[in-house]
Amino acid sequence: MIEPAVADLWLPIAVPIMRASWVSPRKGQANVSQMHYARQGVVTEEMAYVAKRENLPESLVMEEVARGRMIIPANINHIGLEPMAIGIASKCKVNANIGASPNASDAAEEVNKLKLAVKYGADTVMDLSTGGVNLDEVRTAIIDASPVPIGTVPVYQALESVHGSIEKLDEDDFLHIIEKHCQQGVDYQTIHAGLLIEHLPKVKGRLTGIVSRGGGILAQWMLYHHRQNPLFTRFDDICEIFKRYDCTFSLGDSLRPGCQHDASDAAQLAELHTLGELTRRAWKHDVQVMVEGPGHVPLDQIEFNVKKQMEECSEAPFYVLGPLVTDIAPGYDHITSAIGAAMAGWHGTAMLCYVTPKEHLGLPNAEDVREGLIAYKIAAHAADIARHRPGARDRDDELSRARYNFDWNKQFELSLDPERAKEYHDETLPADIYKQAEFCSMCGPKHCPMQTKITDEDLEGLEKVLEIKAGAAELTTVKLDKAD
């Protein structure tokens, strides 16, 4: 068994049973959010659990949650949750999206997608189901089966509840669906409250307009009704709902750029300013918040985007999609986006939303989910190393020792995707005897440089020889100087 500290794994400890007893005394209280307890100086069981997972002091976790720089998405109705943290003080996290579409999938298939996402390292999962199935049934099945936080976008179901008619959709429909998701145990919800009617003219001149599905729905609603965004006008009412269940805001970036051309434009930044105002409004209710970000962003603008979010949103955790650093690689956007994700994580982004190879092309299958998640686990881990998080490189060093010692099974075990690593090795050297071989098929048995085992003693002996030679050379130089 690999030690969790080395392998970056987490072994659950009967959380479903424990969490039922944790939340039972809180039910019925006006505010049961982690931020509310933290601001009273209370370390909840969830905070203590997170402190162990992250190897952080409980007091620091409490202080960061109270300050708003860390969130613990943990709806009191999601009993099977293994609490985790998203924030600058914790490890960089990865989200995976699943969801039934009007054309495909059912509850059983979505649960299988969830299990696959968790297997390959998703820290949270968003259910983006839009129709074609009983959305409540699918969501309940996902939450009941999930050890990780579940996020949703309630505006999708709000529109579905009126059969896709923007004309019939009213403010109360939005709030009804938001509360329903809370009751079902959703841990965080994307709320597109930062898109204001006065922002819409700023989209003029973009190449790709509005690419957020939720943002597009709200924009259509405002254009049809000639009224302000109801998620903005009723924001305090949403806060009242959220604090009864400890549901966390994921403030949606409705005007995120959908291409390099549109990055960091006036529309995106205007909405970001509003998201900062909404963050502080939610904090007045002791409700937890993270803020969503772009999108498609050139490499040279990523640092600006992260720092701008921290400035506008008072350092609330940042959660970005990618960002994709080029637009010309359909079929490989898990790579174009993981490049940007690693950079964003290095500069302080708290969670990365994965992108699969099918982005912009179609509904991802199981292999696409695997490819996307592993790409993003690499990006998040690279960011943790770059930020010098305590212990972040331990697993790398352990794998490097195994590699130098030709311990192939240990290498597989420590890999982010052990099955794939073993599969690639065994394509050319499948026999068990090659698991002890001091070579792979790249260099062969005679040319692997790591077969030359140079010990510390060898190097120390060499150092002494070099010192003696250096001394002799210095002595010769002195003699020559005297002769001159």
Residue pairs with C-beta under 8 A, 6 or more apart in sequence:
2 9
2 413
2 414
4 10
4 11
5 55
5 391
5 394
6 394
6 395
6 398
6 414
7 395
7 413
7 414
8 381
8 395
10 53
10 82
12 82
12 147
15 49
15 80
15 81
15 82
15 83
15 147
16 79
16 80
18 45
19 45
19 79
19 80
19 81
19 83
20 79
22 44
22 45
22 46
23 32
23 76
23 79
26 32
26 76
27 76
30 243
30 244
31 243
31 244
31 285
31 286
32 76
32 243
32 244
32 245
32 246
33 242
33 243
33 246
33 286
33 287
33 288
34 44
34 46
34 47
34 65
34 71
34 72
34 74
34 246
34 288
35 65
35 66
35 68
35 71
35 283
35 286
35 287
35 288
36 243
36 286
37 43
37 44
37 47
38 44
38 47
38 62
38 63
38 65
38 66
39 66
39 286
41 62
42 62
43 58
43 59
43 61
43 62
46 72
46 74
46 83
47 58
47 61
47 62
47 65
47 72
48 58
48 61
49 82
49 83
50 56
50 61
50 72
50 83
50 84
50 85
50 90
51 57
51 58
51 60
51 61
53 83
53 84
53 85
54 61
54 85
54 89
54 90
54 91
55 390
55 391
56 89
56 90
60 89
61 70
61 85
61 89
64 70
64 87
64 88
64 89
65 71
65 72
65 288
67 315
68 279
68 283
68 288
68 289
68 314
68 315
68 316
69 87
69 88
69 89
69 315
69 316
69 317
70 85
70 86
70 87
70 88
70 89
70 90
70 317
71 85
71 86
71 87
71 188
71 248
71 288
71 289
71 290
71 317
72 83
72 84
72 85
72 86
72 288
73 84
73 86
73 124
73 149
73 151
73 187
73 188
73 247
73 248
73 288
74 81
74 83
74 149
74 187
74 246
75 81
75 182
75 185
75 186
75 187
75 245
75 246
75 247
76 245
76 246
77 182
77 183
77 184
77 185
77 245
78 143
78 146
78 149
78 150
78 185
78 186
78 187
79 185
80 143
80 144
80 145
80 146
80 147
81 146
81 147
81 148
81 149
81 187
82 147
82 148
84 93
84 123
84 124
84 148
84 149
86 93
86 123
86 124
86 290
86 317
86 319
86 350
86 351
87 317
87 350
88 315
88 317
88 348
88 350
90 350
91 380
91 384
91 389
91 392
92 345
92 349
92 350
92 351
92 352
92 380
92 381
92 383
92 384
92 387
93 123
93 124
93 350
93 351
93 352
93 380
94 121
94 122
94 123
94 124
94 351
94 352
94 353
94 354
94 373
94 376
94 377
94 379
94 380
95 122
95 123
95 124
95 125
95 126
95 151
95 319
95 351
95 352
95 353
95 354
96 117
96 122
96 124
96 125
96 126
96 354
96 369
96 372
96 373
97 125
97 126
97 128
97 353
97 354
98 110
98 113
98 114
98 117
98 125
98 126
98 127
98 128
98 142
98 369
99 105
99 110
99 126
99 127
99 128
99 129
99 130
100 106
100 109
100 110
100 129
100 130
100 131
100 132
100 133
100 135
100 138
101 129
101 130
101 131
101 132
101 363
102 130
102 131
102 132
103 132
103 363
104 132
104 363
105 129
105 132
105 133
106 133
106 138
107 133
107 134
107 137
107 138
107 141
107 142
108 141
110 127
110 129
110 138
110 141
110 142
111 141
111 142
111 145
113 366
113 369
114 125
114 142
114 145
114 146
115 145
116 366
116 369
116 370
117 125
117 369
117 373
118 125
118 146
118 147
118 148
120 369
120 370
120 373
120 374
120 377
120 417
121 373
121 374
121 377
121 416
122 148
122 354
122 373
123 148
123 149
123 351
124 148
124 149
124 150
124 151
124 187
124 188
124 351
125 142
125 146
125 148
125 149
125 150
125 151
126 150
126 151
126 152
126 153
126 190
126 353
127 138
127 139
127 142
127 150
127 151
127 152
128 152
128 153
128 156
129 135
129 138
129 139
129 156
129 157
130 156
130 160
130 213
131 156
131 160
135 157
135 160
136 180
136 184
139 150
139 152
139 181
139 184
139 186
140 184
140 185
142 150
143 150
143 184
143 185
143 186
149 187
149 188
150 185
150 186
150 187
150 188
151 186
151 187
151 188
151 189
151 190
151 250
152 181
152 186
152 189
152 190
153 189
153 190
153 213
153 214
153 252
154 174
154 177
154 178
154 181
154 189
154 190
154 191
155 174
155 177
155 190
155 192
155 214
155 217
155 218
155 231
156 213
156 214
156 217
157 177
157 180
157 181
158 169
158 173
158 174
158 176
158 177
159 166
159 169
159 217
161 173
161 176
161 177
162 168
162 169
162 173
166 217
166 220
166 221
166 224
167 224
169 221
170 230
171 230
171 233
171 234
174 230
174 231
174 234
175 234
175 237
175 238
175 241
178 189
178 191
178 238
178 241
179 241
181 189
181 247
182 189
182 241
182 242
182 244
182 245
182 247
183 245
186 247
187 247
187 248
188 247
188 248
188 249
188 250
188 290
189 242
189 247
189 248
189 249
189 250
190 214
190 250
190 251
190 252
190 292
191 231
191 238
191 249
191 250
191 251
191 252
192 212
192 214
192 215
192 217
192 218
192 229
192 231
192 252
192 254
193 229
193 231
193 232
193 235
193 238
193 251
193 252
193 274
193 278
194 232
194 251
194 252
194 253
194 254
194 271
194 272
194 274
194 275
194 278
195 215
195 218
195 219
195 229
195 232
195 252
195 254
195 255
195 271
195 274
196 228
196 229
196 232
196 270
196 271
196 274
197 222
197 227
197 228
197 229
199 255
199 267
199 270
199 271
199 274
200 219
200 222
200 223
202 255
202 265
202 266
202 267
202 270
203 209
203 210
203 255
203 267
205 265
206 257
206 258
206 261
206 262
206 265
206 267
207 258
207 259
207 261
207 262
208 257
208 258
208 259
208 261
208 262
209 258
210 216
210 219
210 254
210 255
210 258
211 256
211 257
211 258
211 295
212 252
212 253
212 254
212 255
212 256
214 252
214 254
215 252
215 253
215 254
215 255
215 256
216 254
218 229
218 231
218 254
219 254
221 229
221 230
222 228
222 229
231 238
232 274
232 278
235 278
235 281
235 282
236 281
236 285
239 281
239 282
239 285
239 287
240 285
241 247
242 248
242 249
242 282
242 285
242 287
243 285
243 286
243 287
246 288
248 287
248 288
248 289
248 290
249 278
249 279
249 282
249 287
249 288
249 289
249 290
250 290
250 291
250 292
250 319
251 275
251 278
251 279
251 289
251 290
251 291
251 292
252 292
253 268
253 271
253 272
253 275
253 291
253 292
253 293
253 294
253 295
254 271
255 267
255 268
255 270
255 271
256 268
256 292
256 293
256 294
256 295
256 296
256 321
257 263
257 264
257 265
257 268
257 294
257 295
257 296
257 297
258 295
258 296
259 296
259 327
260 296
260 297
260 298
260 325
260 326
260 327
262 268
262 296
263 294
263 295
263 296
263 297
263 298
263 301
263 305
263 323
264 297
264 301
264 304
264 305
268 294
268 295
269 308
272 291
272 293
272 308
272 309
272 312
272 313
273 312
275 291
275 312
275 313
276 291
276 312
276 313
276 314
278 289
279 289
279 291
279 313
279 314
279 316
280 314
282 288
282 289
283 289
289 313
289 316
289 317
290 316
290 317
290 318
290 319
290 350
290 351
291 309
291 313
291 316
291 317
291 318
291 319
292 319
292 320
292 321
293 305
293 306
293 309
293 318
293 319
293 320
293 321
293 323
293 344
293 349
294 305
294 320
294 321
294 322
294 323
295 320
295 321
295 322
295 323
295 324
296 322
296 323
296 324
296 327
297 305
297 322
297 323
297 324
297 325
297 340
298 325
299 325
299 339
299 340
299 343
302 323
302 325
302 340
302 343
302 344
302 347
303 343
303 347
305 323
305 344
306 318
306 344
306 347
306 348
306 349
307 347
307 348
309 318
310 318
310 348
317 350
317 351
318 344
318 348
318 349
318 350
318 351
319 349
319 350
319 351
319 352
319 353
320 341
320 344
320 349
320 351
320 352
320 353
321 337
321 353
321 355
322 333
322 336
322 337
322 338
322 340
322 341
322 344
322 352
322 353
322 355
323 337
323 340
323 341
323 344
324 333
324 336
324 337
324 340
324 355
324 359
325 336
325 337
325 339
325 340
325 343
326 336
329 335
329 336
330 359
330 360
330 361
331 357
331 361
332 357
333 355
333 356
333 357
333 359
333 360
334 354
334 355
334 356
334 357
334 359
334 368
334 371
334 372
334 375
334 376
335 375
337 355
337 359
337 375
338 355
338 375
338 376
338 378
338 379
339 379
341 349
341 352
341 376
341 379
341 380
341 383
342 378
342 379
342 380
342 382
342 383
342 386
344 352
344 383
345 352
345 379
345 380
345 382
345 383
345 384
345 386
345 387
346 382
346 383
346 386
346 387
348 387
349 383
352 376
352 379
352 380
354 372
354 373
354 375
354 376
355 372
355 375
355 376
356 364
356 368
356 369
356 371
356 372
357 364
357 368
357 371
357 372
358 364
358 365
358 368
364 372
370 417
374 416
374 417
374 420
377 416
378 416
381 392
381 416
384 392
385 392
385 393
385 396
395 414
398 410
398 414
399 410
399 411
399 414
399 415
401 407
402 408
402 410
402 411
402 414
403 411
403 450
404 450
406 436
406 437
406 438
406 439
406 450
408 425
408 434
408 435
408 436
408 437
409 435
411 421
412 418
412 421
412 422
412 425
415 421
425 434
425 440
428 440
428 441
429 437
429 440
429 441
437 445
438 445
438 448
438 450
438 451
439 445
439 446
439 447
439 448
439 451
440 448
443 449
